[in-house]
């Protein structure tokens, strides 16, 4: 069984969705390699503060209590992947 490599674009996509929702607890369906074949469950807390004259939200820390990313093949079967919760945290804070 091969392992699906999670590329930076997917981490960016998930981090953007978490920022848009202003919440880190939720389910997200994502597009990966131009197919709707990724489902993420994330539970945690984002710590942020207003920053700058426009009061744009700056994320300075995140506590990820649990996260799972399920990838699927063309037939809809779950596949193994190399998703990393610490890598996701990096993209959320750096986003």
MARGU-268671 format. One line per field, with one value per residue (C-alpha): chain; x, y, z; residue in three letters. Coordinates in Angstrom, 2 decimals. Example, Ala and Ser with C-alpha at 12.3 -4.5 7.8 and 13.67 -1.06 7.14 Angstrom:
<sites>
ch A / A
x 12.30 / 13.67
y -4.50 / -1.06
z 7.80 / 7.14
aa ALA / SER
</sites>
This chain:
<sites>
ch A / A / A / A / A / A / A / A / A / A / A / A / A / A / A / A / A / A / A / A / A / A / A / A / A / A / A / A / A / A / A / A / A / A / A / A / A / A / A / A / A / A / A / A / A / A / A / A / A / A / A / A / A / A / A / A / A / A / A / A / A / A / A / A / A / A / A / A / A / A / A / A / A / A / A / A / A / A / A / A / A / A / A / A / A / A / A / A / A / A / A / A / A / A / A
x 0.00 / 1.41 / 1.32 / -0.14 / 2.29 / 0.59 / 2.08 / 2.39 / -0.61 / -2.92 / -1.52 / -2.01 / -5.56 / -6.49 / -4.82 / -6.75 / -10.03 / -9.30 / -8.48 / -11.66 / -13.84 / -12.14 / -12.45 / -10.30 / -12.94 / -14.65 / -14.74 / -13.37 / -13.68 / -10.67 / -9.50 / -6.21 / -4.56 / -7.66 / -10.02 / -12.42 / -10.81 / -9.69 / -11.65 / -10.16 / -11.35 / -9.65 / -10.19 / -8.20 / -7.91 / -6.42 / -4.85 / -4.86 / -4.80 / -5.53 / -2.38 / -1.59 / -3.77 / -6.29 / -6.68 / -5.95 / -5.98 / -2.49 / -2.32 / 0.45 / -0.22 / -2.43 / -3.26 / -4.19 / -5.85 / -6.67 / -6.51 / -7.08 / -6.78 / -8.31 / -7.30 / -9.20 / -8.30 / -10.28 / -12.71 / -13.41 / -11.36 / -9.32 / -5.55 / -2.57 / -0.96 / 1.90 / -0.20 / 1.61 / -0.22 / 2.96 / 3.28 / -0.33 / 0.40 / 3.34 / 1.07 / -1.66 / 0.72 / 2.72 / -0.36
y 0.00 / 3.37 / 6.45 / 9.74 / 12.61 / 15.70 / 18.68 / 22.27 / 23.43 / 21.17 / 22.41 / 26.01 / 25.20 / 23.70 / 26.57 / 29.09 / 27.32 / 27.37 / 31.12 / 31.84 / 30.06 / 31.80 / 28.45 / 25.40 / 22.85 / 21.47 / 19.33 / 20.44 / 18.91 / 19.89 / 19.60 / 17.81 / 17.31 / 18.79 / 16.22 / 16.46 / 13.60 / 14.85 / 15.17 / 16.75 / 16.74 / 19.26 / 20.01 / 22.70 / 26.35 / 29.27 / 32.06 / 35.36 / 39.10 / 42.14 / 43.42 / 46.66 / 49.61 / 47.42 / 45.09 / 42.07 / 38.94 / 37.61 / 34.00 / 33.64 / 30.11 / 27.12 / 24.13 / 21.17 / 18.55 / 16.21 / 16.26 / 13.62 / 13.93 / 11.20 / 10.89 / 8.78 / 7.06 / 7.37 / 4.65 / 6.42 / 4.08 / 5.61 / 5.70 / 6.06 / 9.52 / 11.34 / 14.10 / 15.77 / 17.67 / 19.63 / 20.63 / 21.85 / 23.94 / 25.54 / 26.57 / 27.92 / 30.14 / 31.20 / 31.83
z 0.00 / -0.99 / 1.20 / -0.05 / 0.50 / 1.87 / 0.06 / 1.36 / -0.69 / 1.29 / 4.63 / 3.39 / 2.28 / 5.65 / 7.56 / 5.43 / 6.15 / 9.88 / 9.71 / 7.72 / 10.24 / 13.22 / 14.93 / 14.91 / 15.87 / 12.83 / 9.75 / 6.42 / 2.96 / 0.89 / -2.69 / -3.19 / -6.57 / -8.25 / -6.71 / -3.77 / -1.92 / 1.49 / 4.72 / 7.85 / 11.46 / 13.73 / 17.42 / 19.17 / 20.10 / 18.21 / 20.23 / 18.38 / 18.91 / 16.75 / 15.09 / 13.27 / 12.36 / 10.53 / 13.52 / 11.34 / 13.45 / 14.19 / 15.34 / 17.88 / 19.14 / 18.54 / 20.70 / 18.53 / 20.70 / 17.85 / 14.08 / 11.44 / 7.71 / 5.57 / 1.94 / -0.58 / -3.85 / -7.08 / -5.96 / -2.65 / -0.46 / 2.42 / 1.80 / 4.12 / 4.22 / 5.94 / 7.57 / 10.47 / 13.19 / 14.01 / 10.34 / 10.35 / 13.46 / 11.64 / 8.75 / 11.06 / 13.02 / 9.98 / 7.83
aa UNK / UNK / UNK / UNK / UNK / UNK / UNK / UNK / UNK / UNK / UNK / UNK / UNK / UNK / UNK / UNK / UNK / UNK / UNK / UNK / UNK / UNK / UNK / UNK / UNK / UNK / UNK / UNK / UNK / UNK / UNK / UNK / UNK / UNK / UNK / UNK / UNK / UNK / UNK / UNK / UNK / UNK / UNK / UNK / UNK / UNK / UNK / UNK / UNK / UNK / UNK / UNK / UNK / UNK / UNK / UNK / UNK / UNK / UNK / UNK / UNK / UNK / UNK / UNK / UNK / UNK / UNK / UNK / UNK / UNK / UNK / UNK / UNK / UNK / UNK / UNK / UNK / UNK / UNK / UNK / UNK / UNK / UNK / UNK / UNK / UNK / UNK / UNK / UNK / UNK / UNK / UNK / UNK / UNK / UNK
</sites>
